[in-house]
Amino acid sequence: MAHLIRRTRRRPKAEINVVPYIDVMLVLMVILMITATAITAGVDVDLPNASAPPSVATAENSIIIEITAEGEYHFITAGDRDEVAYTIDETIDLVQSRLQQKPDLLVLVGGDKGADYGKVVELLSMMNEVAGIDKVSLMTNPAK
């Protein structure tokens, strides 16, 4: 006698397999974390350390620009601040003309404690974009 083997039909499962979705989400998260650290914004400026020795910048070998608490731009020449307040465009033009005459001049920016930080950043940005100056030092008082 032969035994008859009955085949039973398998019913499809009504479950969703979430493992591939988790793998995709982990890969996306890793990509996001890597690209988020690579994105930086800002102005490229060489900032001096506050604990560095005093600079040997003088009126002869540098261009010194001060931003007052009122947001005015002044040049320091021969140790004295010009009484003339310049606009940002006039300041950039003067810096460009002085650098064309002497390209090895240092550019120093000093901002008053009460000056609007946006004015300082705007000046640094304009120097980089318009005048092509990529090295600017910010003046500070020595650390106590």
DSSP file with accessible surface (Angstrom, degrees, kcal/mol):
  #  RESIDUE AA STRUCTURE BP1 BP2  ACC     N-H-->O    O-->H-N    N-H-->O    O-->H-N    TCO  KAPPA ALPHA  PHI   PSI    X-CA   Y-CA   Z-CA
    1    1 A M              0   0  223      0, 0.0     2,-0.4     0, 0.0     0, 0.0   0.000 360.0 360.0 360.0 133.7    0.0    0.0    0.0
    2    2 A A        -     0   0   90      1,-0.0     2,-0.5     0, 0.0     0, 0.0  -0.749 360.0-131.2 -94.8 135.0    1.3    3.3   -0.9
    3    3 A H        -     0   0  173     -2,-0.4     2,-0.5     1,-0.0    -1,-0.0  -0.726  18.0-135.5 -86.0 132.9    0.9    6.1    1.4
    4    4 A L        -     0   0  164     -2,-0.5     2,-0.6     2,-0.0    -1,-0.0  -0.768  12.9-148.1 -89.0 127.5   -0.5    9.2    0.0
    5    5 A I        -     0   0  156     -2,-0.5     2,-0.5     2,-0.0    -2,-0.0  -0.872  10.5-147.3 -99.6 120.7    1.4   12.4    1.0
    6    6 A R        -     0   0  223     -2,-0.6     2,-0.5     2,-0.0    -2,-0.0  -0.768   6.5-143.8 -89.0 130.9   -0.8   15.3    1.2
    7    7 A R        -     0   0  236     -2,-0.5     2,-0.4     0, 0.0    -2,-0.0  -0.824  11.8-151.6 -93.1 131.4    0.7   18.6    0.3
    8    8 A T        -     0   0  125     -2,-0.5     2,-0.3     1,-0.0    -2,-0.0  -0.821  16.1-122.7-102.8 139.8   -0.5   21.5    2.3
    9    9 A R        -     0   0  236     -2,-0.4     2,-0.4     1,-0.0    -1,-0.0  -0.638  22.0-128.0 -80.5 137.5   -0.5   24.9    0.8
   10   10 A R        -     0   0  238     -2,-0.3    -1,-0.0     1,-0.0     3,-0.0  -0.691  18.5-137.6 -85.3 134.2    1.4   27.6    2.6
   11   11 A R        -     0   0  226     -2,-0.4     2,-0.1     1,-0.1    -1,-0.0  -0.698  25.4-107.7 -88.0 142.8   -0.5   30.7    3.3
   12   12 A P        -     0   0  127      0, 0.0     2,-0.3     0, 0.0    -1,-0.1  -0.414  34.8-115.4 -69.0 143.5    1.3   34.0    2.7
   13   13 A K        -     0   0  175      1,-0.1    -3,-0.0     2,-0.1     0, 0.0  -0.573  11.5-146.0 -78.7 143.6    2.3   35.8    5.9
   14   14 A A        +     0   0  109     -2,-0.3     2,-0.3     2,-0.1    -1,-0.1  -0.136  63.0 110.7-100.8  38.3    0.6   39.2    6.5
   15   15 A E        -     0   0  158      2,-0.0     2,-0.5     0, 0.0    -2,-0.1  -0.844  63.3-131.1-114.6 151.0    3.6   40.7    8.1
   16   16 A I        -     0   0  133     -2,-0.3     2,-0.8     2,-0.0    -2,-0.1  -0.863  16.9-135.7-100.8 131.6    5.9   43.5    6.9
   17   17 A N        -     0   0  111     -2,-0.5     4,-0.3     1,-0.1    -2,-0.0  -0.749  23.9-180.0 -87.1 111.4    9.6   42.8    7.1
   18   18 A V     >  +     0   0   77     -2,-0.8     4,-2.1     1,-0.2     5,-0.2   0.515  56.4  93.6 -93.7  -3.2   11.1   46.1    8.5
   19   19 A V  H  > S+     0   0   81      1,-0.2     4,-2.2     2,-0.2     5,-0.2   0.924  85.3  49.6 -60.5 -44.7   14.7   45.0    8.6
   20   20 A P  H  > S+     0   0   66      0, 0.0     4,-2.2     0, 0.0    -1,-0.2   0.902 109.9  52.5 -63.1 -33.5   15.6   46.5    5.1
   21   21 A Y  H  > S+     0   0  157     -4,-0.3     4,-2.3     2,-0.2    -2,-0.2   0.890 108.0  50.5 -68.2 -38.1   13.9   49.8    6.1
   22   22 A I  H  X S+     0   0   91     -4,-2.1     4,-2.4     2,-0.2    -1,-0.2   0.922 109.5  51.5 -65.0 -41.0   16.0   50.0    9.3
   23   23 A D  H  X S+     0   0   88     -4,-2.2     4,-2.1     1,-0.2    -2,-0.2   0.930 110.6  48.0 -61.6 -44.0   19.2   49.3    7.2
   24   24 A V  H  X S+     0   0   83     -4,-2.2     4,-2.4     1,-0.2    -1,-0.2   0.923 111.2  50.6 -64.1 -42.5   18.3   52.1    4.8
   25   25 A M  H  X S+     0   0  121     -4,-2.3     4,-2.3     1,-0.2    -1,-0.2   0.896 109.3  50.9 -64.7 -38.8   17.6   54.5    7.6
   26   26 A L  H  X S+     0   0   90     -4,-2.4     4,-2.3     2,-0.2    -1,-0.2   0.913 110.1  49.5 -65.6 -41.0   20.9   53.8    9.3
   27   27 A V  H  X S+     0   0   87     -4,-2.1     4,-2.4     1,-0.2    -2,-0.2   0.937 111.9  48.6 -63.3 -43.3   22.8   54.4    6.0
   28   28 A L  H  X S+     0   0   96     -4,-2.4     4,-2.4     1,-0.2    -2,-0.2   0.893 110.0  52.2 -63.8 -38.0   21.0   57.7    5.5
   29   29 A M  H  X S+     0   0   97     -4,-2.3     4,-2.4     2,-0.2    -1,-0.2   0.918 109.3  49.0 -66.3 -40.6   21.7   58.7    9.1
   30   30 A V  H  X S+     0   0   74     -4,-2.3     4,-2.2     2,-0.2     5,-0.2   0.933 111.8  49.4 -64.1 -43.3   25.5   58.0    8.6
   31   31 A I  H  X S+     0   0   92     -4,-2.4     4,-2.5     1,-0.2     5,-0.3   0.929 111.3  49.7 -61.9 -43.1   25.5   60.0    5.4
   32   32 A L  H  X S+     0   0  114     -4,-2.4     4,-2.2     1,-0.2    -1,-0.2   0.919 110.2  50.1 -62.1 -43.0   23.7   62.9    7.1
   33   33 A M  H  X S+     0   0  114     -4,-2.4     4,-1.3     2,-0.2    -1,-0.2   0.898 112.6  46.9 -65.5 -38.2   26.2   62.9   10.0
   34   34 A I  H  X S+     0   0  107     -4,-2.2     4,-1.1     1,-0.2    -2,-0.2   0.940 115.3  44.1 -70.4 -44.7   29.2   62.9    7.7
   35   35 A T  H  X S+     0   0   66     -4,-2.5     4,-1.2     1,-0.2    -2,-0.2   0.846 107.9  59.0 -72.2 -29.8   27.9   65.7    5.5
   36   36 A A  H  < S+     0   0   59     -4,-2.2    -1,-0.2    -5,-0.3    -2,-0.2   0.871 107.3  46.6 -67.4 -34.6   26.7   67.9    8.4
   37   37 A T  H  < S+     0   0  114     -4,-1.3    -1,-0.2     1,-0.2    -2,-0.2   0.758 109.2  55.6 -77.3 -22.6   30.2   68.0    9.8
   38   38 A A  H  < S+     0   0   76     -4,-1.1     2,-0.6    -5,-0.1    -1,-0.2   0.715  89.2  86.8 -81.9 -19.7   31.7   68.8    6.4
   39   39 A I     <  +     0   0  130     -4,-1.2     2,-0.4    -3,-0.2    -4,-0.0  -0.704  55.4 167.1 -86.7 120.3   29.6   71.9    5.9
   40   40 A T        -     0   0  125     -2,-0.6     2,-0.4     2,-0.1    -3,-0.0  -0.979  15.9-162.7-130.5 148.6   31.0   75.0    7.4
   41   41 A A        +     0   0  106     -2,-0.4     2,-0.3     2,-0.1    -2,-0.0  -0.964  37.1  78.7-129.6 148.5   30.1   78.6    6.9
   42   42 A G  S    S-     0   0   71     -2,-0.4     2,-0.4     2,-0.0    -2,-0.1  -0.897  72.6 -61.4 148.1-176.9   32.0   81.7    7.7
   43   43 A V        -     0   0   53     -2,-0.3     2,-0.9     2,-0.0    82,-0.1  -0.861  44.4-123.0-105.1 133.7   34.7   84.1    6.6
   44   44 A D        +     0   0  131     -2,-0.4     2,-0.4    80,-0.1    92,-0.1  -0.659  50.1 152.2 -78.4 109.3   38.3   82.9    6.3
   45   45 A V        -     0   0   34     -2,-0.9     2,-0.9    90,-0.1    90,-0.1  -0.996  47.5-127.8-138.9 142.5   40.3   85.1    8.5
   46   46 A D        -     0   0   84     90,-0.4    92,-0.3    -2,-0.4    -2,-0.0  -0.806  33.2-163.9 -89.7 105.3   43.5   84.6   10.4
   47   47 A L        -     0   0  104     -2,-0.9     2,-0.2    90,-0.2    90,-0.1  -0.725  14.0-127.1 -93.6 135.3   42.7   85.6   14.0
   48   48 A P        -     0   0   56      0, 0.0     2,-0.2     0, 0.0    -1,-0.0  -0.500  23.4-113.7 -77.7 150.6   45.4   86.3   16.5
   49   49 A N    >   -     0   0  121     -2,-0.2     3,-1.2     1,-0.1    91,-0.1  -0.591  17.6-131.9 -77.8 145.4   45.5   84.6   19.8
   50   50 A A  T 3  S+     0   0   52      1,-0.3    93,-1.1    -2,-0.2    -1,-0.1   0.793 106.7  53.7 -69.5 -25.5   45.0   86.9   22.8
   51   51 A S  T 3  S+     0   0  108     91,-0.1    -1,-0.3     2,-0.0    -2,-0.0   0.404  85.2 113.8 -91.3   5.9   48.0   85.4   24.6
   52   52 A A  S <  S-     0   0   49     -3,-1.2    91,-0.2     1,-0.1     3,-0.1  -0.329  79.7 -91.6 -71.3 157.6   50.3   86.0   21.6
   53   53 A P        -     0   0  110      0, 0.0    -1,-0.1     0, 0.0    -4,-0.1  -0.293  59.5 -78.6 -65.6 156.9   53.2   88.5   22.0
   54   54 A P        -     0   0  115      0, 0.0     2,-0.1     0, 0.0    87,-0.0  -0.209  52.0-109.6 -58.2 145.2   52.4   92.0   20.9
   55   55 A S        -     0   0   86      1,-0.1     0, 0.0    -3,-0.1     0, 0.0  -0.398   9.8-138.8 -74.5 151.1   52.4   92.7   17.2
   56   56 A V        +     0   0  121     -2,-0.1     2,-0.1     2,-0.0    -1,-0.1   0.115  54.8 141.9 -94.8  21.1   55.1   94.8   15.6
   57   57 A A        +     0   0   27      3,-0.1     2,-0.3     2,-0.0     5,-0.1  -0.420  24.7 176.4 -68.0 133.5   52.6   96.5   13.4
   58   58 A T     >  -     0   0   58     -2,-0.1     4,-0.6     1,-0.0     3,-0.3  -0.804  47.4 -99.2-126.6 174.0   53.2  100.2   12.9
   59   59 A A  T  4 S+     0   0   35     -2,-0.3     3,-0.2     1,-0.2     5,-0.1   0.768 121.7  55.3 -66.1 -23.0   51.5  102.8   10.8
   60   60 A E  T  4 S+     0   0  134      1,-0.2    -1,-0.2    17,-0.1    -3,-0.1   0.822 115.9  32.5 -80.2 -32.2   54.3  102.4    8.2
   61   61 A N  T  4 S+     0   0   60     -3,-0.3    45,-2.0    -5,-0.1     2,-0.3   0.254 118.4  45.5-110.4  13.3   53.9   98.6    7.7
   62   62 A S  E  <  -a  106   0A   7     -4,-0.6     2,-0.6    43,-0.2    45,-0.2  -0.981  65.7-128.6-151.0 162.6   50.1   98.2    8.2
   63   63 A I  E     -a  107   0A   1     43,-3.6    45,-3.2    -2,-0.3     2,-0.5  -0.976  30.2-163.9-110.5 117.8   46.6   99.5    7.5
   64   64 A I  E     -aB 108  76A  20     12,-0.6    12,-2.2    -2,-0.6     2,-0.5  -0.929   7.3-175.4-111.7 122.8   44.7   99.9   10.7
   65   65 A I  E     -aB 109  75A   0     43,-2.7    45,-3.0    -2,-0.5     2,-0.4  -0.968   5.4-163.4-117.7 129.5   41.0  100.3   10.6
   66   66 A E  E     -aB 110  74A  57      8,-3.2     8,-2.6    -2,-0.5     2,-0.5  -0.909   7.7-154.3-112.5 141.7   38.9  101.0   13.8
   67   67 A I  E     -aB 111  73A   3     43,-2.7    45,-2.5    -2,-0.4     6,-0.2  -0.970  20.0-146.1-113.2 119.4   35.2  100.6   14.1
   68   68 A T    >   -     0   0    8      4,-2.3     3,-1.8    -2,-0.5    48,-0.3  -0.233  29.1-101.8 -79.7 171.6   33.7  102.8   16.8
   69   69 A A  T 3  S+     0   0   44      1,-0.3    47,-0.2    46,-0.2    -1,-0.1   0.778 124.5  57.6 -63.6 -24.8   30.8  102.1   19.1
   70   70 A E  T 3  S-     0   0  147     45,-0.1    -1,-0.3     2,-0.1    45,-0.1   0.492 122.1-107.4 -83.4  -5.0   28.7  104.2   16.8
   71   71 A G  S <  S+     0   0   12     -3,-1.8     2,-0.3     1,-0.3    -2,-0.1   0.663  70.3 144.5  89.1  18.5   29.6  102.0   13.8
   72   72 A E        -     0   0   84     15,-0.0    -4,-2.3    13,-0.0     2,-0.5  -0.666  45.1-133.4 -91.4 146.8   31.9  104.5   12.1
   73   73 A Y  E     +BC  67  86A   7     13,-1.2    13,-2.8    -2,-0.3     2,-0.3  -0.856  28.9 175.5-101.5 127.5   35.0  103.4   10.2
   74   74 A H  E     -B   66   0A   4     -8,-2.6    -8,-3.2    -2,-0.5     2,-0.3  -0.971  22.2-137.3-130.7 147.0   38.3  105.3   10.9
   75   75 A F  E     -B   65   0A   0      9,-0.3     7,-3.1    -2,-0.3     2,-0.6  -0.796  13.0-139.9-100.1 145.9   41.8  104.8    9.7
   76   76 A I  E     +BD  64  81A  26    -12,-2.2   -12,-0.6    -2,-0.3     2,-0.4  -0.930  26.5 175.1-105.0 118.9   44.8  105.2   12.1
   77   77 A T  E >   - D   0  80A  53      3,-2.5     3,-2.0    -2,-0.6   -17,-0.1  -0.993  66.9  -5.4-126.5 134.2   47.7  106.9   10.5
   78   78 A A  T 3  S-     0   0   80     -2,-0.4    -1,-0.1     1,-0.3     3,-0.1   0.839 129.0 -58.2  54.1  35.7   50.9  107.9   12.3
   79   79 A G  T 3  S+     0   0   61      1,-0.2     2,-0.4    -3,-0.1    -1,-0.3   0.382 118.4 101.9  82.7  -7.3   49.4  106.7   15.6
   80   80 A D  E <  S-D   77   0A 119     -3,-2.0    -3,-2.5     0, 0.0     2,-0.3  -0.898  72.3-120.8-113.0 144.0   46.4  109.1   15.4
   81   81 A R  E     -D   76   0A 101     -2,-0.4    -5,-0.2    -5,-0.2     2,-0.1  -0.626  30.9-115.4 -81.3 132.9   42.9  108.2   14.4
   82   82 A D        -     0   0   37     -7,-3.1    -1,-0.1    -2,-0.3    -6,-0.0  -0.428  13.0-143.7 -62.3 139.1   41.5  110.1   11.4
   83   83 A E  S    S+     0   0  157     -2,-0.1     2,-0.4    -9,-0.1    -1,-0.1   0.636  75.6  97.6 -78.7 -13.3   38.6  112.3   12.5
   84   84 A V        -     0   0   83     -9,-0.1     2,-0.5     1,-0.0    -9,-0.3  -0.624  69.2-144.7 -79.2 128.3   36.9  111.6    9.1
   85   85 A A        -     0   0   44     -2,-0.4     2,-0.3   -11,-0.1   -11,-0.2  -0.830  18.6-157.2 -93.5 126.1   34.3  108.8    9.3
   86   86 A Y  B     -C   73   0A  50    -13,-2.8   -13,-1.2    -2,-0.5     2,-0.1  -0.712  13.2-122.1-101.7 154.3   34.3  106.7    6.2
   87   87 A T     >  -     0   0   75     -2,-0.3     4,-2.4   -15,-0.1     5,-0.2  -0.403  36.5-103.5 -80.2 170.8   31.5  104.5    4.8
   88   88 A I  H  > S+     0   0   22      1,-0.2     4,-2.4     2,-0.2     5,-0.2   0.900 122.5  51.0 -66.5 -36.4   32.2  100.8    4.2
   89   89 A D  H  > S+     0   0   96      2,-0.2     4,-2.3     1,-0.2    -1,-0.2   0.919 111.1  47.5 -67.5 -41.1   32.6  101.3    0.5
   90   90 A E  H  > S+     0   0   91      2,-0.2     4,-2.5     1,-0.2    -2,-0.2   0.898 110.9  53.0 -64.9 -37.6   35.1  104.2    1.0
   91   91 A T  H  X S+     0   0    0     -4,-2.4     4,-2.5     2,-0.2    -2,-0.2   0.938 109.9  46.7 -62.3 -46.6   37.0  102.1    3.5
   92   92 A I  H  X S+     0   0    2     -4,-2.4     4,-2.7     1,-0.2    -1,-0.2   0.917 112.2  50.9 -62.7 -42.8   37.3   99.2    1.0
   93   93 A D  H  X S+     0   0   96     -4,-2.3     4,-2.5     1,-0.2    -1,-0.2   0.917 111.1  47.9 -61.8 -43.1   38.4  101.6   -1.8
   94   94 A L  H  X S+     0   0   47     -4,-2.5     4,-2.4     2,-0.2    -1,-0.2   0.907 112.0  49.5 -64.6 -41.1   41.1  103.2    0.5
   95   95 A V  H  X S+     0   0    0     -4,-2.5     4,-2.4    -5,-0.2    -2,-0.2   0.934 111.7  49.2 -63.8 -43.7   42.4   99.7    1.5
   96   96 A Q  H  X S+     0   0   58     -4,-2.7     4,-1.8     1,-0.2    -2,-0.2   0.926 111.5  48.3 -61.4 -45.2   42.5   98.6   -2.1
   97   97 A S  H  X S+     0   0   44     -4,-2.5     4,-1.5     1,-0.2    -1,-0.2   0.906 112.6  48.1 -65.8 -38.4   44.4  101.7   -3.2
   98   98 A R  H  X S+     0   0   60     -4,-2.4     4,-2.4     1,-0.2    -1,-0.2   0.889 111.7  50.3 -68.3 -36.2   46.9  101.4   -0.3
   99   99 A L  H  < S+     0   0   32     -4,-2.4    -1,-0.2     1,-0.2    -2,-0.2   0.792 106.1  55.6 -73.2 -26.3   47.5   97.7   -1.1
  100  100 A Q  H  < S+     0   0  158     -4,-1.8    -1,-0.2    -5,-0.2    -2,-0.2   0.874 112.1  43.6 -70.5 -33.9   48.1   98.5   -4.8
  101  101 A Q  H  < S+     0   0  156     -4,-1.5    -2,-0.2     1,-0.3    -1,-0.2   0.902 135.5  14.2 -74.4 -43.4   50.8  100.9   -3.7
  102  102 A K    ><  -     0   0  109     -4,-2.4     3,-1.3    -5,-0.1    -1,-0.3  -0.830  66.3-176.9-134.0  94.5   52.3   98.6   -1.1
  103  103 A P  T 3  S+     0   0  109      0, 0.0    -4,-0.1     0, 0.0    -1,-0.1   0.680  78.2  65.5 -69.6 -14.2   51.1   94.9   -1.4
  104  104 A D  T 3  S+     0   0  131      2,-0.1     2,-0.1   -42,-0.0    -5,-0.1   0.358  73.4 123.8 -92.1  10.9   53.0   93.7    1.7
  105  105 A L    <   -     0   0   28     -3,-1.3     2,-0.3    -7,-0.1   -43,-0.2  -0.394  61.0-125.3 -71.0 144.1   51.0   95.9    4.2
  106  106 A L  E     -a   62   0A  76    -45,-2.0   -43,-3.6    -2,-0.1     2,-0.6  -0.652  16.7-140.7 -82.5 146.7   49.3   94.2    7.1
  107  107 A V  E     -a   63   0A   6     28,-0.4    30,-2.5    -2,-0.3     2,-0.4  -0.951  22.0-177.0-113.0 119.2   45.6   94.8    7.5
  108  108 A L  E     -ae  64 137A  13    -45,-3.2   -43,-2.7    -2,-0.6     2,-0.5  -0.949   8.6-164.1-118.7 135.8   44.4   95.2   11.1
  109  109 A V  E     -ae  65 138A   1     28,-2.7    30,-2.8    -2,-0.4     2,-0.5  -0.979   3.9-171.8-121.5 127.3   40.8   95.7   12.2
  110  110 A G  E     -a   66   0A   9    -45,-3.0   -43,-2.7    -2,-0.5     2,-0.4  -0.979   4.3-165.8-120.2 123.6   40.0   96.9   15.7
  111  111 A G  E     -a   67   0A  43     -2,-0.5   -43,-0.2    28,-0.4   -42,-0.1  -0.921  22.3-120.4-110.4 134.2   36.4   96.9   16.9
  112  112 A D    >   -     0   0   88    -45,-2.5     3,-1.5    -2,-0.4   -44,-0.0  -0.320  27.1-116.0 -63.3 150.7   35.2   98.8   20.0
  113  113 A K  T 3  S+     0   0  208      1,-0.3    -1,-0.1     3,-0.0   -45,-0.0   0.859 118.8  46.2 -57.5 -34.6   33.6   96.6   22.7
  114  114 A G  T 3  S+     0   0   53      2,-0.1    -1,-0.3     3,-0.0   -46,-0.1   0.454  89.4 115.6 -88.4   0.7   30.3   98.4   22.1
  115  115 A A  S <  S-     0   0   16     -3,-1.5     2,-0.3   -48,-0.2   -46,-0.2  -0.384  79.3 -99.6 -71.8 149.3   30.5   98.2   18.3
  116  116 A D    >>  -     0   0  105    -48,-0.3     4,-1.1   -47,-0.2     3,-1.0  -0.522  24.6-142.6 -68.1 125.3   28.0   96.1   16.4
  117  117 A Y  H 3> S+     0   0  179     -2,-0.3     4,-2.4     1,-0.3     5,-0.2   0.846  99.7  63.8 -60.5 -31.4   29.5   92.7   15.7
  118  118 A G  H 3> S+     0   0   37      1,-0.2     4,-2.6     2,-0.2    -1,-0.3   0.846  97.7  55.6 -61.9 -33.7   27.7   92.8   12.3
  119  119 A K  H <> S+     0   0   71     -3,-1.0     4,-2.2     2,-0.2    -1,-0.2   0.903 108.6  47.4 -65.2 -40.8   29.7   95.8   11.3
  120  120 A V  H  X S+     0   0   19     -4,-1.1     4,-2.5     2,-0.2    -2,-0.2   0.949 114.8  45.0 -65.9 -46.8   33.0   94.0   11.9
  121  121 A V  H  X S+     0   0   51     -4,-2.4     4,-2.8     1,-0.2     5,-0.2   0.908 111.4  53.4 -65.3 -39.7   31.8   90.9   10.0
  122  122 A E  H  X S+     0   0   88     -4,-2.6     4,-2.7    -5,-0.2    -1,-0.2   0.929 110.0  48.0 -61.4 -42.7   30.5   93.0    7.2
  123  123 A L  H  X S+     0   0    0     -4,-2.2     4,-2.4     2,-0.2    -2,-0.2   0.940 112.9  47.6 -63.9 -45.3   33.9   94.7    6.8
  124  124 A L  H  X S+     0   0   18     -4,-2.5     4,-1.9     1,-0.2    -2,-0.2   0.915 113.6  48.3 -63.0 -41.1   35.8   91.4    6.9
  125  125 A S  H  X S+     0   0   30     -4,-2.8     4,-3.0    -5,-0.2     5,-0.3   0.927 111.5  48.8 -65.4 -44.8   33.4   89.9    4.3
  126  126 A M  H  X>S+     0   0   39     -4,-2.7     4,-2.5     1,-0.2     5,-1.2   0.886 109.0  53.8 -64.4 -37.5   33.7   92.9    2.0
  127  127 A M  H  <5S+     0   0    0     -4,-2.4     6,-2.4    -5,-0.2     5,-0.5   0.907 114.0  42.1 -62.0 -40.1   37.4   92.8    2.3
  128  128 A N  H  <5S+     0   0   56     -4,-1.9     4,-0.4     4,-0.2    -2,-0.2   0.942 123.1  35.9 -72.3 -47.9   37.5   89.2    1.2
  129  129 A E  H  <5S+     0   0  146     -4,-3.0    -3,-0.2    -5,-0.2    -2,-0.2   0.935 130.4  25.5 -74.2 -48.7   34.8   89.4   -1.5
  130  130 A V  T  <5S+     0   0   75     -4,-2.5    -3,-0.2    -5,-0.3    -2,-0.1   0.935 132.2  31.0 -85.9 -50.7   35.5   92.9   -3.1
  131  131 A A  S   <S-     0   0   23     -5,-1.2    -3,-0.2    -4,-0.2    -4,-0.1   0.623  95.5-129.2 -87.9 -14.9   39.2   93.6   -2.3
  132  132 A G        +     0   0   55     -5,-0.5     2,-0.6    -4,-0.4    -4,-0.2   0.714  52.0 153.7  75.2  19.4   40.4   90.0   -2.4
  133  133 A I        +     0   0   17     -6,-2.4    -1,-0.3     1,-0.1    -2,-0.1  -0.715  16.9 173.9 -84.3 121.7   42.2   90.3    0.9
  134  134 A D        +     0   0  109     -2,-0.6     2,-0.5     1,-0.2   -88,-0.2   0.476  61.2  62.8-110.2  -0.6   42.4   86.9    2.6
  135  135 A K        +     0   0  138    -90,-0.1   -28,-0.4     2,-0.0     2,-0.4  -0.938  57.1 154.9-129.0 112.0   44.5   87.7    5.6
  136  136 A V        -     0   0    7     -2,-0.5   -90,-0.4    -3,-0.1     2,-0.4  -0.996  26.7-148.5-133.1 137.2   43.2   90.2    8.2
  137  137 A S  E     -e  108   0A  44    -30,-2.5   -28,-2.7    -2,-0.4     2,-0.5  -0.873  10.2-138.5-107.7 141.4   44.1   90.4   11.8
  138  138 A L  E     -e  109   0A  46     -2,-0.4     2,-0.3   -92,-0.3   -28,-0.2  -0.842  22.0-128.5 -96.7 131.4   41.8   91.5   14.6
  139  139 A M        +     0   0   70    -30,-2.8   -28,-0.4    -2,-0.5     2,-0.3  -0.600  33.5 170.8 -81.8 138.9   43.3   93.8   17.2
  140  140 A T        -     0   0   83     -2,-0.3     3,-0.1   -91,-0.1   -91,-0.0  -0.925  36.0-107.5-137.1 162.9   42.9   92.9   20.9
  141  141 A N        -     0   0  140     -2,-0.3     3,-0.1     1,-0.1     0, 0.0  -0.679  52.4 -91.6 -84.0 148.8   44.3   94.0   24.2
  142  142 A P        -     0   0   99      0, 0.0   -91,-0.1     0, 0.0    -1,-0.1  -0.275  47.3-101.0 -61.2 146.0   46.8   91.7   25.8
  143  143 A A              0   0   70    -93,-1.1    -3,-0.0   -91,-0.2     0, 0.0  -0.408 360.0 360.0 -66.9 143.9   45.3   89.1   28.2
  144  144 A K              0   0  253     -2,-0.1    -1,-0.1    -3,-0.1   -93,-0.0  -0.585 360.0 360.0 -88.7 360.0   45.7   90.0   31.8
